[in-house]
Amino acid sequence: MISFGDTFTKVEECFKEQDLVLNLIPNLESVTIIRDVYGKIRLFLEPKTNLIPEQRDIDKLDQYLEQKLGSYYGKDIWLPQGNKDGYKALIDVIKNQRVEAEWNDDTIAIGRDDEAPSPSLYILERHIAKQTWTNQNSGNPPWRIQLVDQGYKPAIVTFFSFKGGVGRTTALVATALTLARNGHRVAIVDLDLEAPGLSTVFFRDNLVNFGVIDYLLEKKIQNSNWSLRNHILPINDPLLIGNSVGKLYLLTAGNVDNNYLEKLARLDFQNLVDHDLPKTFEKMLEELESAIRPLDFILLDARAGFHDIGGLALTDLSHAAVIFGRQSRQSWDGLTHVIRRLSRPLRFSEEREKLPLVLVHAMALASLERRRNEELRAFKEEAYRVFQENYYDQGEDVPNPDDINEPFSPIKLPLKDELQGDISLFIRDESEEESDRLKQLVALMTNEDYQKIAERLCIRFNKRFNQTEEEVI
């Protein structure tokens, strides 16, 4: 009995059958293998100009597919019908969204005596969810990486963890504070819509304001009548950003009130119906940048795990990513897939470079320093192996494992008791003790451990870590 993972291999076997190789294959320009939302296989065959496959050959292919795929065969072999084809628009969608099959070369040329070119082979996966994690045509942030490198646009950086509870949001806030205190202009965006929390880090009272979820819904209905500008919150307490020329802004997930779940439910439905979320997110970031420019960085806090919006932030919106993990099998099982997914180059990148990554080792608590060092050493070794096998192309030279500027070289973040639980970056009362608490907390979050993340990002985007007023202007 075959399973979901066997279906493409079974189709490949069909096209190696000798009678198809000799009769049907020479008449085809391309073959698109479509795996639908249920996992069933359908084929779209594109004949060569003025060559029409014989029906008996189509019937033979149908028999082979039925035999090899069984219940995974959708019983549909589709050929275009010319200019009057009622499905011409759908055919255009197929051609735009399909990707070349990994086993394209020589697969269906076996047994051929002539030197005629074999048809091109394509794959088209149809999903109603997780498209951002599987779509091969992503990697297209709102503005090109060249504009970031030249200083004209901010770098969009997603903070992501496969497992929760590893200090991702804390590290994002710490990185934002560090950058702002060193003269950079930073915006934070809360994309963890299912568990929003960034507003509670910076503000004592519950906010009654619009945020990301409202933009995604209201903008679609009101268009230009709804503006993001009035809902971006400045963070300007000198206890947080110091006396530097840096700036810090926050776009929250939205007001978690009685309507929040209703908004979230409609957001999920809209994505299933029209798949407009990627373009809407791009417009949101463009409007954010335009409202508070100039900016150096936009930091996105993405939900843990294989969530659609987290995948969108990583694979389609970002110029770089900061990913968090621990030395555990569960963590590496997820991170391996993420690293493999992010090994694809950014689209429209002149040098076709891969998405830059910063790997963070969020260490579990250990009572002995020896145990911490053993865990770090194991994490570093596993990181090098995973990147070597999944991030770098076959035959590509892998840098030295001791190169601290490479993505496989992890930044160590020891977990601190003071950073466990709720973090309050605001004055809770007017006492001197409260002021001292906040100062100590900020000092802890901007120490050399968290500073390394900010420094690594500045190096990647050709920015001085400590910027003066003259450099900012």
C-alpha positions in Angstrom: 0.0 0.0 0.0 1.4 3.4 -0.9 1.3 6.5 1.2 1.2 10.3 0.6 5.0 10.4 0.4 5.2 7.8 -2.4 2.9 9.5 -4.9 5.5 11.4 -7.0 7.8 8.4 -7.2 4.9 6.3 -8.5 4.2 8.9 -11.2 7.8 8.9 -12.1 7.6 5.1 -12.6 4.7 5.5 -15.0 6.7 7.7 -17.3 9.4 5.1 -17.5 7.0 2.6 -19.0 8.4 1.7 -22.5 5.2 2.1 -24.5 4.7 5.6 -23.1 8.3 6.6 -23.7 8.1 5.6 -27.3 4.6 6.9 -28.1 3.2 9.5 -25.8 6.4 11.3 -24.5 7.6 12.6 -27.9 4.4 14.5 -28.3 4.6 16.4 -25.1 6.1 19.8 -24.3 5.6 19.6 -20.6 4.0 17.5 -17.8 2.7 19.1 -14.7 2.0 16.8 -11.8 -0.7 18.4 -9.5 -1.2 17.1 -6.0 -4.5 18.5 -4.8 -5.6 19.6 -1.3 -6.5 16.0 -0.5 -3.2 14.6 -1.7 -4.5 13.1 -4.9 -2.6 13.3 -8.2 -3.8 14.9 -11.4 -1.9 15.6 -14.5 -1.8 18.5 -16.9 -0.2 17.6 -20.2 1.0 20.3 -22.6 1.4 18.9 -26.2 4.0 20.2 -28.6 2.8 22.5 -31.3 0.6 20.8 -33.8 1.1 17.4 -32.1 -2.0 15.8 -30.6 -1.5 12.7 -28.4 -3.4 9.6 -29.4 -6.3 8.8 -27.1 -5.0 5.3 -26.7 -1.8 6.6 -25.3 -3.7 8.8 -22.8 -5.8 5.8 -21.9 -2.6 3.8 -21.3 -1.2 6.5 -19.0 -4.5 6.5 -17.2 -4.2 2.7 -16.6 -0.6 3.0 -15.3 -1.6 5.8 -12.9 -4.6 3.8 -11.6 -2.4 0.8 -11.1 0.5 2.5 -9.4 -1.3 5.2 -7.4 -4.5 3.4 -6.4 -6.7 5.6 -4.3 -4.2 8.5 -4.6 -5.1 8.9 -8.3 -7.5 11.7 -8.9 -8.5 10.2 -12.3 -7.9 13.3 -14.2 -5.5 13.8 -17.2 -6.0 17.3 -18.6 -5.0 18.7 -21.9 -5.6 22.2 -23.1 -8.3 22.7 -25.8 -6.8 25.7 -27.7 -7.9 29.3 -27.7 -11.5 28.5 -26.9 -10.5 26.6 -23.8 -12.8 27.7 -20.9 -10.1 26.9 -18.4 -7.5 29.1 -20.0 -7.3 31.4 -16.9 -6.7 28.3 -14.7 -4.0 27.1 -17.1 -2.2 30.4 -16.7 -2.4 30.0 -12.9 -0.9 26.5 -13.2 2.0 27.8 -15.3 2.7 30.6 -12.9 2.7 28.6 -9.7 4.3 25.3 -10.8 7.9 24.6 -10.0 10.4 22.4 -11.9 10.5 18.8 -10.6 13.7 17.9 -8.8 13.9 14.6 -10.8 13.4 16.4 -14.1 16.6 15.4 -15.8 16.5 12.2 -17.9 13.6 10.7 -16.0 11.4 10.2 -19.0 14.1 10.0 -21.6 15.1 6.5 -20.5 14.7 4.1 -23.4 14.5 6.8 -26.1 16.5 6.0 -29.2 16.2 9.4 -30.7 17.8 12.7 -29.5 14.5 14.7 -29.3 14.3 16.8 -26.2 12.2 15.3 -23.3 9.3 17.2 -22.0 9.8 19.4 -19.0 8.5 18.1 -15.7 6.8 20.3 -13.1 5.2 20.0 -9.7 2.2 22.0 -8.4 1.2 21.5 -4.8 -2.3 22.7 -4.0 -2.9 23.8 -0.3 -5.5 25.6 1.7 -2.9 26.3 4.5 0.9 26.2 5.2 1.5 27.7 1.7 4.1 30.0 3.1 6.2 27.0 4.2 5.8 25.1 0.9 5.6 27.8 -1.8 8.7 27.7 -3.9 8.1 31.1 -5.4 8.5 33.2 -2.3 11.5 35.2 -1.1 10.2 38.6 -2.2 10.2 41.2 0.6 8.4 44.6 0.2 11.7 46.2 -1.0 14.9 44.8 -2.4 17.9 43.9 -0.3 20.0 46.3 -2.3 18.0 49.2 -1.0 18.7 48.0 2.5 22.4 47.6 1.9 22.5 51.1 0.5 20.8 52.6 3.5 17.6 53.7 1.7 15.2 51.2 3.4 15.1 49.4 6.7 16.1 45.7 7.1 13.1 43.5 7.9 14.2 40.8 10.4 12.0 38.0 11.7 12.6 36.5 15.1 11.4 32.9 15.0 11.5 29.8 17.2 10.2 26.3 16.4 9.3 25.7 20.0 7.9 28.2 22.4 9.4 29.2 25.8 12.9 29.8 24.5 13.0 33.6 25.1 12.3 34.7 21.5 10.2 37.7 22.4 12.5 38.8 25.2 15.5 38.6 22.8 13.6 40.7 20.2 12.8 43.4 22.7 16.4 43.3 24.0 17.7 43.6 20.5 15.4 46.5 19.8 16.5 48.3 23.0 20.1 47.7 22.2 19.9 49.1 18.7 17.9 52.1 19.8 20.3 52.9 22.6 23.1 52.8 20.1 21.5 55.3 17.7 19.4 53.2 15.4 15.8 53.7 14.5 13.8 50.6 15.1 10.2 49.5 14.7 8.8 46.3 16.4 5.8 44.5 14.9 3.8 41.9 16.9 2.9 39.1 14.5 2.1 36.6 17.2 -1.6 37.2 16.7 -2.8 34.1 18.5 -0.8 35.0 21.7 -0.1 38.8 21.5 2.0 40.3 24.3 4.4 43.0 23.2 2.1 45.8 24.3 2.1 44.4 27.9 5.9 44.6 27.9 5.9 48.4 27.3 2.6 49.7 28.7 1.1 49.4 32.2 -2.5 49.7 31.2 -4.4 47.7 28.6 -4.3 49.7 25.4 -7.3 50.6 23.4 -5.7 50.9 20.0 -5.7 49.3 16.6 -2.9 47.0 15.5 -1.9 44.4 12.9 -5.1 42.4 13.0 -7.1 45.6 12.5 -5.0 46.6 9.5 -5.5 43.2 7.9 -9.3 43.5 8.3 -10.1 47.2 8.2 -7.8 48.1 5.3 -9.5 45.5 3.1 -12.9 47.2 3.7 -12.0 50.9 4.1 -8.9 51.2 1.8 -7.5 54.7 1.9 -10.0 55.8 4.6 -8.1 53.7 7.1 -4.5 54.8 8.0 -1.9 53.0 10.0 0.0 56.2 10.9 -2.2 57.0 14.0 -1.7 53.5 15.5 2.1 53.3 15.7 3.2 53.8 19.3 6.4 55.6 20.1 8.6 54.2 22.9 10.5 57.3 24.1 11.2 56.7 27.8 14.9 57.7 28.4 15.1 54.9 30.9 14.6 52.5 27.9 16.4 54.2 25.0 18.9 56.3 26.9 20.1 59.6 25.7 20.9 58.4 22.2 19.5 59.7 18.9 17.8 56.3 18.3 14.1 55.8 18.0 11.8 53.0 19.0 8.3 52.3 17.8 5.7 49.5 18.4 2.9 48.2 16.2 0.9 45.9 18.4 -1.2 42.9 17.4 -4.3 44.8 18.3 -6.6 45.3 21.2 -7.4 42.0 22.8 -11.0 42.7 23.7 -14.4 40.8 23.2 -14.0 41.2 19.4 -10.5 39.9 19.0 -11.4 36.3 18.4 -14.0 37.3 15.9 -11.4 39.3 14.0 -8.9 36.4 14.1 -11.5 33.9 12.8 -12.2 36.2 9.8 -8.6 36.6 9.1 -8.1 32.8 8.9 -11.1 32.6 6.6 -9.9 35.4 4.3 -6.6 33.6 3.8 -8.3 30.4 2.8 -10.6 32.2 0.3 -8.4 34.6 -1.6 -4.8 34.1 -0.3 -4.4 37.9 -0.2 -2.5 38.0 3.1 1.0 38.1 1.7 0.2 41.3 -0.4 -1.7 42.8 2.5 1.3 42.3 4.9 3.7 43.8 2.3 1.4 46.9 2.1 1.3 47.1 5.8 5.1 47.2 6.1 5.4 49.7 3.3 2.8 51.9 5.1 4.7 51.5 8.4 8.0 52.5 6.8 6.5 55.5 5.1 4.7 56.7 8.3 7.8 56.8 10.5 10.8 57.0 8.1 13.7 57.0 8.3 14.1 53.5 9.9 17.1 51.2 10.1 15.3 48.0 11.2 11.8 46.5 11.4 11.8 43.5 13.8 8.9 41.0 13.4 7.9 38.8 16.3 6.6 35.6 14.7 4.6 32.9 16.4 6.4 29.7 17.2 6.0 26.5 15.1 4.9 26.0 11.5 2.3 28.8 11.7 1.2 30.4 8.4 1.9 34.0 9.4 5.2 32.9 10.9 6.1 31.2 7.7 5.0 34.2 5.7 7.2 36.5 7.8 10.2 34.2 7.4 9.9 33.2 3.8 8.3 36.2 2.1 8.8 39.4 4.1 12.2 39.3 5.6 15.8 40.2 4.6 17.2 38.2 7.5 16.0 35.9 10.3 17.0 35.3 13.9 16.1 31.7 14.8 16.1 30.2 18.3 16.7 26.6 19.4 17.8 24.3 22.2 19.8 21.1 22.2 16.9 18.7 21.9 15.6 16.4 19.3 12.3 18.2 19.1 14.0 21.5 18.5 16.3 20.3 15.8 13.6 18.4 14.0 11.8 21.6 13.4 14.8 23.9 12.9 16.2 21.6 10.3 13.2 22.1 8.1 13.3 25.9 8.7 17.0 26.1 7.8 16.4 24.0 4.6 13.5 26.3 3.7 15.6 29.4 4.2 18.5 28.2 2.1 16.8 29.4 -1.0 18.2 32.8 -2.3 16.2 36.0 -1.9 14.4 36.8 -5.2 15.7 39.8 -7.0 19.1 39.6 -5.2 21.8 40.4 -7.6 24.2 37.9 -6.2 21.4 35.3 -5.5 22.6 35.1 -1.9 20.8 33.0 0.7 18.6 34.5 3.4 21.0 35.7 6.2 20.5 33.8 9.5 21.5 34.4 13.1 21.3 31.2 15.1 20.7 31.6 18.9 21.3 28.9 21.4 18.6 29.5 24.1 20.1 27.3 26.8 18.1 25.3 29.2 18.8 26.0 32.9 21.7 23.9 34.2 23.1 23.9 37.7 26.7 23.2 36.7 28.8 25.2 34.4 30.3 21.9 33.0 26.8 20.8 31.9 26.2 24.2 30.2 29.4 24.0 28.3 28.7 20.4 27.2 25.3 21.5 25.9 26.7 24.4 24.0 29.4 22.2 22.4 26.8 19.7 21.3 24.5 22.5 19.9 27.4 23.9 17.9 28.4 20.6 16.5 24.8 19.8 15.5 24.3 23.2 14.0 27.3 22.8 11.8 26.1 19.4 10.6 22.5 20.6 9.9 23.7 23.8 8.0 26.2 21.7 6.1 23.6 19.3 4.9 20.6 21.7 4.5 21.7 25.3 4.0 24.7 25.1 1.6 24.3 23.8 -1.9 25.8 20.5 -2.9 29.4 21.1 -3.9 29.5 24.5 -2.3 32.4 25.2 0.0 31.2 25.2 3.6 33.1 27.8 5.8 35.3 26.8 8.7 33.2 25.6 11.7 35.1 28.1 13.9 34.0 31.1 11.8 31.9 33.1 14.3 30.3 35.3 11.6 28.7 32.3 9.8 25.0 31.5 10.4 25.9 28.1 11.9 27.9 29.8 14.7 25.3 30.2 17.5 25.0 33.1 19.9 24.6 31.8 23.4 21.9 33.3 25.5 22.0 32.0 29.1 18.5 32.0 30.6 18.3 34.5 33.5 15.9 34.2 36.4 15.2 37.9 36.2 13.9 37.5 32.7 11.5 34.7 33.5 7.8 35.4 33.6 6.3 38.8 32.7 8.7 41.5 31.8 7.6 45.1 32.6 9.5 47.8 30.9 7.5 50.6 32.5 7.3 52.4 35.8 4.7 50.6 37.9 4.8 53.1 40.7 6.7 56.3 41.6 9.1 54.8 44.1 12.9 55.0 43.8 13.1 51.2 44.0 10.9 50.9 41.0 13.1 53.2 39.0 16.1 51.1 40.0 14.4 47.9 39.1 13.7 49.2 35.6 17.3 50.4 35.1 18.7 47.0 36.2 16.3 45.2 33.9 17.3 47.3 30.9 21.0 46.8 31.7 20.4 43.1 31.8 18.6 43.1 28.5 21.3 45.2 26.8 24.3 43.4 28.1 26.9 41.7 26.0 24.9 38.5 25.5 22.0 40.3 23.8 24.3 42.8 22.2 25.8 40.1 20.0 22.5 39.7 18.1 22.4 43.5 17.4 26.0 43.5 16.4 25.6 40.5 14.0 22.6 42.2 12.3 24.6 45.5 11.9 27.5 43.7 10.3 25.2 42.0 7.8 23.5 45.2 6.8 26.7 47.4 6.6 25.7 49.5 9.6 27.9 50.9 12.4 26.7 49.3 15.6 27.1 52.6 17.6 25.8 55.4 15.5 26.3 59.1 16.2 23.9 61.9 15.6 25.8 63.0 12.5 25.6 59.5 11.0 21.9 59.2 11.6 21.2 62.6 10.0 
